[in-house]
Amino acid sequence: MKSVPYHELLGISVEIVEPGSSRARLALDCEAQVSVGERLVYPARLLDIGLGGARLLLEGSVPLGDEVLLTLHLPDEGPPALLSALAVRGRSSEGSKRELGVAFMGLEPEDSERILALVYAAAEIG
């Protein structure tokens, strides 16, 4: 019986964006939410992630420099990751959607380990 990579079972596309780099990033497509303040929440798609930050696609605009709370549904069967970040890049994308680049602020060790495990597990697959 042929084994199937975990990401294929979940229907997730993975690709190492910067292989062999200390800034390796994993390209994927997962559900996410971006919260700005206490009331504004945007549904989003997580496009890529690394130890330094992430890139998301969302409907709505987040001013650069704003702190955000990300809820990321990562493909590792763990609970949603709740990560604090700073909006550092933004650009228009398809239709009314915008890409948002964020830099993580104070990642907890377990979050860092989880992201590293995803990135390097994908590197072994690819």
N, CA, C and O atoms as CSV, one atom per row, in Angstrom:
chain,resi,resn,atom,element,x,y,z
A,1,MET,N,N,0.836,-1.169,0.000
A,1,MET,CA,C,0.000,0.000,0.000
A,1,MET,C,C,0.890,1.244,0.000
A,1,MET,O,O,1.817,1.355,0.803
A,2,LYS,N,N,0.604,2.160,-0.891
A,2,LYS,CA,C,1.379,3.392,-1.014
A,2,LYS,C,C,0.981,4.363,0.093
A,2,LYS,O,O,-0.206,4.584,0.331
A,3,SER,N,N,1.981,4.946,0.775
A,3,SER,CA,C,1.659,5.947,1.797
A,3,SER,C,C,1.425,7.293,1.113
A,3,SER,O,O,2.034,7.604,0.089
A,4,VAL,N,N,0.534,8.077,1.699
A,4,VAL,CA,C,0.187,9.385,1.156
A,4,VAL,C,C,0.660,10.435,2.139
A,4,VAL,O,O,0.369,10.328,3.331
A,5,PRO,N,N,1.398,11.470,1.668
A,5,PRO,CA,C,1.850,12.519,2.581
A,5,PRO,C,C,0.667,13.151,3.319
A,5,PRO,O,O,-0.421,13.330,2.772
A,6,TYR,N,N,0.928,13.476,4.578
A,6,TYR,CA,C,-0.096,14.031,5.461
A,6,TYR,C,C,-0.794,15.244,4.840
A,6,TYR,O,O,-2.016,15.362,4.918
A,7,HIS,N,N,-0.016,16.150,4.219
A,7,HIS,CA,C,-0.623,17.357,3.671
A,7,HIS,C,C,-1.580,17.036,2.519
A,7,HIS,O,O,-2.542,17.772,2.301
A,8,GLU,N,N,-1.334,15.953,1.779
A,8,GLU,CA,C,-2.246,15.583,0.695
A,8,GLU,C,C,-3.559,15.050,1.254
A,8,GLU,O,O,-4.625,15.309,0.694
A,9,LEU,N,N,-3.487,14.309,2.350
A,9,LEU,CA,C,-4.704,13.812,2.981
A,9,LEU,C,C,-5.595,14.965,3.420
A,9,LEU,O,O,-6.821,14.879,3.349
A,10,LEU,N,N,-4.964,16.051,3.877
A,10,LEU,CA,C,-5.727,17.211,4.336
A,10,LEU,C,C,-6.100,18.156,3.198
A,10,LEU,O,O,-6.832,19.122,3.412
A,11,GLY,N,N,-5.608,17.890,1.998
A,11,GLY,CA,C,-5.902,18.759,0.871
A,11,GLY,C,C,-5.169,20.078,0.945
A,11,GLY,O,O,-5.674,21.099,0.478
A,12,ILE,N,N,-3.978,20.069,1.528
A,12,ILE,CA,C,-3.216,21.295,1.728
A,12,ILE,C,C,-2.014,21.290,0.797
A,12,ILE,O,O,-1.304,20.290,0.686
A,13,SER,N,N,-1.797,22.407,0.135
A,13,SER,CA,C,-0.641,22.565,-0.724
A,13,SER,C,C,0.520,23.103,0.106
A,13,SER,O,O,0.376,24.120,0.785
A,14,VAL,N,N,1.654,22.438,0.059
A,14,VAL,CA,C,2.819,22.912,0.796
A,14,VAL,C,C,4.002,23.070,-0.146
A,14,VAL,O,O,4.161,22.314,-1.104
A,15,GLU,N,N,4.820,24.061,0.144
A,15,GLU,CA,C,6.020,24.316,-0.641
A,15,GLU,C,C,6.959,25.127,0.228
A,15,GLU,O,O,6.527,26.068,0.894
A,16,ILE,N,N,8.240,24.777,0.232
A,16,ILE,CA,C,9.208,25.560,0.978
A,16,ILE,C,C,9.581,26.759,0.108
A,16,ILE,O,O,10.060,26.600,-1.015
A,17,VAL,N,N,9.355,27.958,0.642
A,17,VAL,CA,C,9.586,29.179,-0.122
A,17,VAL,C,C,11.065,29.522,-0.164
A,17,VAL,O,O,11.563,29.941,-1.210
A,18,GLU,N,N,11.780,29.359,0.939
A,18,GLU,CA,C,13.211,29.654,0.989
A,18,GLU,C,C,13.951,28.448,1.564
A,18,GLU,O,O,14.420,28.506,2.701
A,19,PRO,N,N,14.066,27.350,0.798
A,19,PRO,CA,C,14.700,26.148,1.345
A,19,PRO,C,C,16.151,26.398,1.741
A,19,PRO,O,O,16.869,27.155,1.087
A,20,GLY,N,N,16.567,25.746,2.825
A,20,GLY,CA,C,17.956,25.845,3.259
A,20,GLY,C,C,18.291,27.155,3.939
A,20,GLY,O,O,19.441,27.363,4.326
A,21,SER,N,N,17.351,28.023,4.091
A,21,SER,CA,C,17.585,29.320,4.700
A,21,SER,C,C,17.143,29.298,6.144
A,21,SER,O,O,16.255,28.531,6.517
A,22,SER,N,N,17.764,30.144,6.966
A,22,SER,CA,C,17.295,30.278,8.339
A,22,SER,C,C,15.948,30.991,8.360
A,22,SER,O,O,15.276,31.044,9.390
A,23,ARG,N,N,15.560,31.544,7.201
A,23,ARG,CA,C,14.275,32.209,7.066
A,23,ARG,C,C,13.310,31.355,6.248
A,23,ARG,O,O,12.436,31.883,5.560
A,24,ALA,N,N,13.470,30.048,6.324
A,24,ALA,CA,C,12.601,29.155,5.551
A,24,ALA,C,C,11.140,29.427,5.880
A,24,ALA,O,O,10.772,29.607,7.041
A,25,ARG,N,N,10.324,29.454,4.849
A,25,ARG,CA,C,8.894,29.699,4.990
A,25,ARG,C,C,8.143,28.581,4.295
A,25,ARG,O,O,8.602,28.033,3.293
A,26,LEU,N,N,7.006,28.255,4.830
A,26,LEU,CA,C,6.159,27.211,4.279
A,26,LEU,C,C,4.963,27.853,3.608
A,26,LEU,O,O,4.187,28.556,4.256
A,27,ALA,N,N,4.806,27.615,2.301
A,27,ALA,CA,C,3.625,28.095,1.581
A,27,ALA,C,C,2.510,27.097,1.808
A,27,ALA,O,O,2.696,25.897,1.603
A,28,LEU,N,N,1.355,27.581,2.231
A,28,LEU,CA,C,0.204,26.711,2.450
A,28,LEU,C,C,-1.078,27.496,2.278
A,28,LEU,O,O,-1.049,28.680,1.944
A,29,ASP,N,N,-2.183,26.851,2.503
A,29,ASP,CA,C,-3.495,27.489,2.363
A,29,ASP,C,C,-4.374,26.960,3.492
A,29,ASP,O,O,-4.971,25.889,3.380
A,30,CYS,N,N,-4.444,27.724,4.575
A,30,CYS,CA,C,-5.195,27.297,5.757
A,30,CYS,C,C,-6.114,28.425,6.218
A,30,CYS,O,O,-5.876,29.599,5.935
A,31,GLU,N,N,-7.165,28.040,6.933
A,31,GLU,CA,C,-8.072,29.027,7.504
A,31,GLU,C,C,-7.363,29.821,8.592
A,31,GLU,O,O,-6.496,29.313,9.303
A,32,ALA,N,N,-7.767,31.101,8.696
A,32,ALA,CA,C,-7.202,31.973,9.719
A,32,ALA,C,C,-8.194,33.093,10.015
A,32,ALA,O,O,-9.168,33.291,9.289
A,33,GLN,N,N,-7.927,33.809,11.082
A,33,GLN,CA,C,-8.649,35.032,11.398
A,33,GLN,C,C,-7.629,36.067,11.819
A,33,GLN,O,O,-6.627,35.747,12.459
A,34,VAL,N,N,-7.895,37.316,11.454
A,34,VAL,CA,C,-7.061,38.438,11.863
A,34,VAL,C,C,-7.936,39.351,12.708
A,34,VAL,O,O,-8.935,39.884,12.226
A,35,SER,N,N,-7.555,39.531,13.979
A,35,SER,CA,C,-8.302,40.403,14.886
A,35,SER,C,C,-7.506,41.680,15.098
A,35,SER,O,O,-6.315,41.646,15.407
A,36,VAL,N,N,-8.191,42.812,14.924
A,36,VAL,CA,C,-7.588,44.122,15.144
A,36,VAL,C,C,-8.382,44.762,16.271
A,36,VAL,O,O,-9.569,45.048,16.111
A,37,GLY,N,N,-7.748,44.986,17.391
A,37,GLY,CA,C,-8.492,45.511,18.533
A,37,GLY,C,C,-9.446,44.446,19.065
A,37,GLY,O,O,-9.248,43.251,18.847
A,38,GLU,N,N,-10.474,44.894,19.760
A,38,GLU,CA,C,-11.393,43.944,20.380
A,38,GLU,C,C,-12.594,43.596,19.506
A,38,GLU,O,O,-13.264,42.595,19.759
A,39,ARG,N,N,-12.875,44.392,18.496
A,39,ARG,CA,C,-14.127,44.193,17.758
A,39,ARG,C,C,-13.967,43.780,16.303
A,39,ARG,O,O,-14.849,43.118,15.756
A,40,LEU,N,N,-12.884,44.146,15.675
A,40,LEU,CA,C,-12.742,43.935,14.240
A,40,LEU,C,C,-12.047,42.608,13.970
A,40,LEU,O,O,-10.882,42.425,14.325
A,41,VAL,N,N,-12.769,41.678,13.337
A,41,VAL,CA,C,-12.211,40.360,13.019
A,41,VAL,C,C,-12.438,40.092,11.533
A,41,VAL,O,O,-13.563,40.176,11.042
A,42,TYR,N,N,-11.361,39.771,10.830
A,42,TYR,CA,C,-11.445,39.446,9.403
A,42,TYR,C,C,-11.189,37.956,9.202
A,42,TYR,O,O,-10.184,37.440,9.690
A,43,PRO,N,N,-12.077,37.249,8.495
A,43,PRO,CA,C,-11.717,35.898,8.062
A,43,PRO,C,C,-10.572,36.017,7.061
A,43,PRO,O,O,-10.520,36.969,6.283
A,44,ALA,N,N,-9.661,35.056,7.081
A,44,ALA,CA,C,-8.476,35.147,6.225
A,44,ALA,C,C,-8.032,33.758,5.807
A,44,ALA,O,O,-8.521,32.747,6.311
A,45,ARG,N,N,-7.087,33.735,4.868
A,45,ARG,CA,C,-6.396,32.508,4.460
A,45,ARG,C,C,-4.915,32.725,4.753
A,45,ARG,O,O,-4.345,33.753,4.387
A,46,LEU,N,N,-4.305,31.762,5.406
A,46,LEU,CA,C,-2.871,31.798,5.662
A,46,LEU,C,C,-2.167,31.310,4.402
A,46,LEU,O,O,-2.384,30.180,3.967
A,47,LEU,N,N,-1.320,32.162,3.813
A,47,LEU,CA,C,-0.647,31.830,2.556
A,47,LEU,C,C,0.747,31.254,2.769
A,47,LEU,O,O,1.164,30.343,2.054
A,48,ASP,N,N,1.471,31.789,3.760
A,48,ASP,CA,C,2.766,31.202,4.116
A,48,ASP,C,C,3.131,31.617,5.530
A,48,ASP,O,O,2.610,32.591,6.074
A,49,ILE,N,N,4.047,30.844,6.109
A,49,ILE,CA,C,4.445,31.072,7.501
A,49,ILE,C,C,5.894,30.674,7.683
A,49,ILE,O,O,6.379,29.747,7.035
A,50,GLY,N,N,6.579,31.372,8.558
A,50,GLY,CA,C,7.947,31.058,8.967
A,50,GLY,C,C,8.098,31.531,10.401
A,50,GLY,O,O,7.138,32.013,11.002
A,51,LEU,N,N,9.290,31.398,10.952
A,51,LEU,CA,C,9.487,31.811,12.341
A,51,LEU,C,C,9.349,33.315,12.529
A,51,LEU,O,O,8.973,33.771,13.609
A,52,GLY,N,N,9.645,34.089,11.495
A,52,GLY,CA,C,9.589,35.545,11.631
A,52,GLY,C,C,8.214,36.135,11.436
A,52,GLY,O,O,7.919,37.202,11.975
A,53,GLY,N,N,7.361,35.462,10.675
A,53,GLY,CA,C,6.049,36.036,10.410
A,53,GLY,C,C,5.247,35.194,9.439
A,53,GLY,O,O,5.534,34.019,9.210
A,54,ALA,N,N,4.227,35.836,8.872
A,54,ALA,CA,C,3.310,35.124,7.984
A,54,ALA,C,C,2.755,36.081,6.948
A,54,ALA,O,O,2.861,37.301,7.073
A,55,ARG,N,N,2.157,35.491,5.917
A,55,ARG,CA,C,1.461,36.265,4.882
A,55,ARG,C,C,0.057,35.711,4.785
A,55,ARG,O,O,-0.144,34.500,4.697
A,56,LEU,N,N,-0.927,36.624,4.802
A,56,LEU,CA,C,-2.334,36.231,4.789
A,56,LEU,C,C,-3.078,36.969,3.694
A,56,LEU,O,O,-2.627,38.007,3.208
A,57,LEU,N,N,-4.214,36.426,3.313
A,57,LEU,CA,C,-5.118,37.059,2.353
A,57,LEU,C,C,-6.428,37.292,3.079
A,57,LEU,O,O,-6.998,36.358,3.644
A,58,LEU,N,N,-6.920,38.546,3.071
A,58,LEU,CA,C,-8.150,38.850,3.792
A,58,LEU,C,C,-8.947,39.927,3.082
A,58,LEU,O,O,-8.422,40.686,2.268
A,59,GLU,N,N,-10.232,39.974,3.414
A,59,GLU,CA,C,-11.082,41.062,2.938
A,59,GLU,C,C,-11.070,42.107,4.021
A,59,GLU,O,O,-11.501,41.852,5.145
A,60,GLY,N,N,-10.589,43.259,3.699
A,60,GLY,CA,C,-10.472,44.319,4.684
A,60,GLY,C,C,-9.047,44.821,4.705
A,60,GLY,O,O,-8.153,44.245,4.084
A,61,SER,N,N,-8.855,45.897,5.426
A,61,SER,CA,C,-7.552,46.537,5.455
A,61,SER,C,C,-7.095,46.699,6.893
A,61,SER,O,O,-7.875,47.079,7.767
A,62,VAL,N,N,-5.833,46.411,7.128
A,62,VAL,CA,C,-5.225,46.599,8.436
A,62,VAL,C,C,-4.116,47.631,8.259
A,62,VAL,O,O,-3.199,47.414,7.466
A,63,PRO,N,N,-4.180,48.743,8.977
A,63,PRO,CA,C,-3.119,49.753,8.847
A,63,PRO,C,C,-1.755,49.190,9.250
A,63,PRO,O,O,-1.641,48.467,10.240
A,64,LEU,N,N,-0.734,49.525,8.481
A,64,LEU,CA,C,0.617,49.089,8.810
A,64,LEU,C,C,0.999,49.666,10.162
A,64,LEU,O,O,0.699,50.818,10.472
A,65,GLY,N,N,1.661,48.851,10.951
A,65,GLY,CA,C,2.045,49.260,12.292
A,65,GLY,C,C,1.058,48.829,13.363
A,65,GLY,O,O,1.376,48.886,14.551
A,66,ASP,N,N,-0.146,48.395,12.963
A,66,ASP,CA,C,-1.130,47.932,13.944
A,66,ASP,C,C,-0.761,46.551,14.471
A,66,ASP,O,O,-0.270,45.698,13.732
A,67,GLU,N,N,-1.007,46.348,15.763
A,67,GLU,CA,C,-0.864,45.022,16.340
A,67,GLU,C,C,-2.116,44.222,16.043
A,67,GLU,O,O,-3.228,44.743,16.115
A,68,VAL,N,N,-1.933,42.956,15.708
A,68,VAL,CA,C,-3.056,42.073,15.402
A,68,VAL,C,C,-2.896,40.773,16.184
A,68,VAL,O,O,-1.803,40.421,16.626
A,69,LEU,N,N,-4.004,40.080,16.338
A,69,LEU,CA,C,-3.988,38.737,16.915
A,69,LEU,C,C,-4.422,37.785,15.812
A,69,LEU,O,O,-5.498,37.939,15.234
A,70,LEU,N,N,-3.586,36.808,15.527
A,70,LEU,CA,C,-3.892,35.825,14.488
A,70,LEU,C,C,-4.414,34.552,15.133
A,70,LEU,O,O,-3.876,34.084,16.137
A,71,THR,N,N,-5.452,34.007,14.554
A,71,THR,CA,C,-5.923,32.672,14.908
A,71,THR,C,C,-5.666,31.817,13.684
A,71,THR,O,O,-6.319,31.986,12.655
A,72,LEU,N,N,-4.718,30.902,13.792
A,72,LEU,CA,C,-4.286,30.099,12.647
A,72,LEU,C,C,-4.669,28.641,12.851
A,72,LEU,O,O,-4.365,28.042,13.883
A,73,HIS,N,N,-5.337,28.085,11.857
A,73,HIS,CA,C,-5.717,26.668,11.881
A,73,HIS,C,C,-4.667,25.908,11.078
A,73,HIS,O,O,-4.846,25.634,9.892
A,74,LEU,N,N,-3.577,25.576,11.747
A,74,LEU,CA,C,-2.443,24.935,11.086
A,74,LEU,C,C,-2.755,23.475,10.771
A,74,LEU,O,O,-3.596,22.863,11.430
A,75,PRO,N,N,-2.079,22.912,9.763
A,75,PRO,CA,C,-2.401,21.556,9.308
A,75,PRO,C,C,-1.753,20.448,10.123
A,75,PRO,O,O,-1.425,19.397,9.571
A,76,ASP,N,N,-1.562,20.653,11.410
A,76,ASP,CA,C,-0.887,19.630,12.209
A,76,ASP,C,C,-1.812,18.986,13.241
A,76,ASP,O,O,-1.335,18.312,14.154
A,77,GLU,N,N,-3.093,19.177,13.114
A,77,GLU,CA,C,-4.106,18.603,13.994
A,77,GLU,C,C,-4.059,19.144,15.416
A,77,GLU,O,O,-4.771,18.645,16.288
A,78,GLY,N,N,-3.228,20.162,15.667
A,78,GLY,CA,C,-3.207,20.798,16.980
A,78,GLY,C,C,-4.331,21.818,17.070
A,78,GLY,O,O,-5.044,22.057,16.096
A,79,PRO,N,N,-4.485,22.422,18.255
A,79,PRO,CA,C,-5.506,23.464,18.404
A,79,PRO,C,C,-5.114,24.696,17.598
A,79,PRO,O,O,-3.951,24.832,17.219
A,80,PRO,N,N,-6.053,25.594,17.329
A,80,PRO,CA,C,-5.691,26.826,16.619
A,80,PRO,C,C,-4.575,27.564,17.370
A,80,PRO,O,O,-4.585,27.646,18.598
A,81,ALA,N,N,-3.630,28.091,16.620
A,81,ALA,CA,C,-2.540,28.870,17.211
A,81,ALA,C,C,-2.996,30.316,17.335
A,81,ALA,O,O,-3.532,30.882,16.382
A,82,LEU,N,N,-2.788,30.915,18.502
A,82,LEU,CA,C,-3.099,32.324,18.734
A,82,LEU,C,C,-1.781,33.070,18.849
A,82,LEU,O,O,-1.040,32.892,19.815
A,83,LEU,N,N,-1.487,33.921,17.839
A,83,LEU,CA,C,-0.190,34.565,17.765
A,83,LEU,C,C,-0.337,36.069,17.636
A,83,LEU,O,O,-1.131,36.554,16.830
A,84,SER,N,N,0.431,36.810,18.433
A,84,SER,CA,C,0.465,38.273,18.325
A,84,SER,C,C,1.434,38.648,17.216
A,84,SER,O,O,2.491,38.036,17.062
A,85,ALA,N,N,1.055,39.670,16.441
A,85,ALA,CA,C,1.896,40.074,15.314
A,85,ALA,C,C,1.718,41.561,15.042
A,85,ALA,O,O,0.803,42.203,15.558
A,86,LEU,N,N,2.605,42.084,14.230
A,86,LEU,CA,C,2.580,43.468,13.808
A,86,LEU,C,C,2.403,43.507,12.297
A,86,LEU,O,O,3.128,42.826,11.572
A,87,ALA,N,N,1.445,44.299,11.813
A,87,ALA,CA,C,1.223,44.434,10.365
A,87,ALA,C,C,2.397,45.216,9.778
A,87,ALA,O,O,2.627,46.368,10.145
A,88,VAL,N,N,3.141,44.583,8.859
A,88,VAL,CA,C,4.331,45.225,8.299
A,88,VAL,C,C,4.272,45.433,6.789
A,88,VAL,O,O,5.018,46.249,6.247
A,89,ARG,N,N,3.400,44.709,6.111
A,89,ARG,CA,C,3.266,44.865,4.650
A,89,ARG,C,C,1.814,44.678,4.253
A,89,ARG,O,O,1.090,43.891,4.863
A,90,GLY,N,N,1.397,45.397,3.241
A,90,GLY,CA,C,0.056,45.216,2.719
A,90,GLY,C,C,0.034,45.566,1.246
A,90,GLY,O,O,0.744,46.464,0.796
A,91,ARG,N,N,-0.789,44.848,0.503
A,91,ARG,CA,C,-0.947,45.174,-0.921
A,91,ARG,C,C,-2.269,44.609,-1.409
A,91,ARG,O,O,-2.791,43.634,-0.869
A,92,SER,N,N,-2.792,45.243,-2.438
A,92,SER,CA,C,-4.043,44.770,-3.034
A,92,SER,C,C,-3.808,43.439,-3.709
A,92,SER,O,O,-2.722,43.158,-4.216
A,93,SER,N,N,-4.850,42.624,-3.704
A,93,SER,CA,C,-4.766,41.320,-4.337
A,93,SER,C,C,-6.002,41.163,-5.201
A,93,SER,O,O,-6.473,42.138,-5.786
A,94,GLU,N,N,-6.532,39.962,-5.291
A,94,GLU,CA,C,-7.676,39.673,-6.137
A,94,GLU,C,C,-8.951,40.348,-5.616
A,94,GLU,O,O,-9.316,40.180,-4.452
A,95,GLY,N,N,-9.617,41.103,-6.472
A,95,GLY,CA,C,-10.874,41.747,-6.105
A,95,GLY,C,C,-10.712,42.680,-4.927
A,95,GLY,O,O,-9.849,43.558,-4.935
A,96,SER,N,N,-11.540,42.492,-3.913
A,96,SER,CA,C,-11.490,43.354,-2.734
A,96,SER,C,C,-10.553,42.813,-1.662
A,96,SER,O,O,-10.478,43.363,-0.563
A,97,LYS,N,N,-9.849,41.753,-1.976
A,97,LYS,CA,C,-8.964,41.142,-0.984
A,97,LYS,C,C,-7.608,41.837,-0.960
A,97,LYS,O,O,-7.168,42.434,-1.943
A,98,ARG,N,N,-6.964,41.738,0.199
A,98,ARG,CA,C,-5.634,42.311,0.384
A,98,ARG,C,C,-4.709,41.276,0.999
A,98,ARG,O,O,-5.129,40.457,1.816
A,99,GLU,N,N,-3.458,41.322,0.601
A,99,GLU,CA,C,-2.434,40.513,1.250
A,99,GLU,C,C,-1.888,41.314,2.413
A,99,GLU,O,O,-1.674,42.521,2.303
A,100,LEU,N,N,-1.665,40.642,3.519
A,100,LEU,CA,C,-1.126,41.268,4.712
A,100,LEU,C,C,0.084,40.467,5.165
A,100,LEU,O,O,-0.002,39.258,5.380
A,101,GLY,N,N,1.210,41.153,5.307
A,101,GLY,CA,C,2.407,40.539,5.859
A,101,GLY,C,C,2.551,40.960,7.304
A,101,GLY,O,O,2.440,42.143,7.625
A,102,VAL,N,N,2.795,40.005,8.172
A,102,VAL,CA,C,2.929,40.307,9.592
A,102,VAL,C,C,4.245,39.758,10.127
A,102,VAL,O,O,4.764,38.751,9.645
A,103,ALA,N,N,4.770,40.446,11.138
A,103,ALA,CA,C,5.949,39.983,11.872
A,103,ALA,C,C,5.470,39.539,13.249
A,103,ALA,O,O,4.777,40.282,13.943
A,104,PHE,N,N,5.842,38.326,13.637
A,104,PHE,CA,C,5.425,37.825,14.934
A,104,PHE,C,C,6.094,38.613,16.051
A,104,PHE,O,O,7.229,39.071,15.923
A,105,MET,N,N,5.363,38.758,17.147
A,105,MET,CA,C,5.868,39.453,18.328
A,105,MET,C,C,5.872,38.471,19.497
A,105,MET,O,O,4.812,38.035,19.947
A,106,GLY,N,N,7.047,38.127,19.985
A,106,GLY,CA,C,7.164,37.297,21.169
A,106,GLY,C,C,6.546,35.921,21.043
A,106,GLY,O,O,5.690,35.546,21.845
A,107,LEU,N,N,6.974,35.161,20.042
A,107,LEU,CA,C,6.475,33.790,19.904
A,107,LEU,C,C,6.823,32.970,21.136
A,107,LEU,O,O,7.950,33.029,21.628
A,108,GLU,N,N,5.874,32.219,21.626
A,108,GLU,CA,C,6.130,31.280,22.714
A,108,GLU,C,C,6.956,30.112,22.158
A,108,GLU,O,O,6.831,29.776,20.980
A,109,PRO,N,N,7.792,29.498,22.988
A,109,PRO,CA,C,8.621,28.383,22.494
A,109,PRO,C,C,7.803,27.278,21.826
A,109,PRO,O,O,8.229,26.728,20.811
A,110,GLU,N,N,6.625,26.943,22.384
A,110,GLU,CA,C,5.830,25.868,21.767
A,110,GLU,C,C,5.293,26.273,20.392
A,110,GLU,O,O,5.117,25.419,19.523
A,111,ASP,N,N,5.027,27.585,20.185
A,111,ASP,CA,C,4.587,28.041,18.865
A,111,ASP,C,C,5.739,27.986,17.874
A,111,ASP,O,O,5.554,27.578,16.727
A,112,SER,N,N,6.929,28.397,18.309
A,112,SER,CA,C,8.120,28.315,17.448
A,112,SER,C,C,8.384,26.873,17.031
A,112,SER,O,O,8.645,26.595,15.860
A,113,GLU,N,N,8.313,25.956,17.998
A,113,GLU,CA,C,8.552,24.541,17.702
A,113,GLU,C,C,7.518,24.005,16.722
A,113,GLU,O,O,7.843,23.222,15.830
A,114,ARG,N,N,6.281,24.428,16.892
A,114,ARG,CA,C,5.202,23.959,16.003
A,114,ARG,C,C,5.424,24.439,14.573
A,114,ARG,O,O,5.264,23.670,13.625
A,115,ILE,N,N,5.792,25.710,14.417
A,115,ILE,CA,C,6.047,26.258,13.078
A,115,ILE,C,C,7.254,25.568,12.453
A,115,ILE,O,O,7.210,25.171,11.288
A,116,LEU,N,N,8.337,25.422,13.228
A,116,LEU,CA,C,9.520,24.737,12.707
A,116,LEU,C,C,9.201,23.321,12.270
A,116,LEU,O,O,9.663,22.875,11.219
A,117,ALA,N,N,8.419,22.614,13.063
A,117,ALA,CA,C,8.062,21.236,12.724
A,117,ALA,C,C,7.315,21.186,11.390
A,117,ALA,O,O,7.570,20.305,10.569
A,118,LEU,N,N,6.399,22.120,11.175
A,118,LEU,CA,C,5.655,22.158,9.905
A,118,LEU,C,C,6.571,22.439,8.724
A,118,LEU,O,O,6.506,21.758,7.700
A,119,VAL,N,N,7.432,23.456,8.875
A,119,VAL,CA,C,8.309,23.858,7.776
A,119,VAL,C,C,9.267,22.722,7.414
A,119,VAL,O,O,9.437,22.400,6.238
A,120,TYR,N,N,9.890,22.119,8.423
A,120,TYR,CA,C,10.888,21.107,8.123
A,120,TYR,C,C,10.294,19.753,7.781
A,120,TYR,O,O,10.933,18.962,7.086
A,121,ALA,N,N,9.092,19.469,8.249
A,121,ALA,CA,C,8.403,18.257,7.801
A,121,ALA,C,C,8.076,18.384,6.319
A,121,ALA,O,O,8.202,17.418,5.567
A,122,ALA,N,N,7.655,19.581,5.897
A,122,ALA,CA,C,7.353,19.806,4.480
A,122,ALA,C,C,8.619,19.718,3.643
A,122,ALA,O,O,8.585,19.235,2.511
A,123,ALA,N,N,9.745,20.184,4.196
A,123,ALA,CA,C,11.018,20.116,3.462
A,123,ALA,C,C,11.415,18.663,3.201
A,123,ALA,O,O,11.962,18.345,2.145
A,124,GLU,N,N,11.142,17.792,4.160
A,124,GLU,CA,C,11.449,16.375,3.982
A,124,GLU,C,C,10.534,15.730,2.955
A,124,GLU,O,O,10.944,14.812,2.246
A,125,ILE,N,N,9.282,16.212,2.871
A,125,ILE,CA,C,8.317,15.682,1.888
A,125,ILE,C,C,8.750,16.083,0.494
A,125,ILE,O,O,8.784,15.269,-0.429
A,126,GLY,N,N,9.089,17.387,0.361
A,126,GLY,CA,C,9.405,17.962,-0.943
A,126,GLY,C,C,10.731,17.541,-1.362
A,126,GLY,O,O,11.188,17.920,-2.441
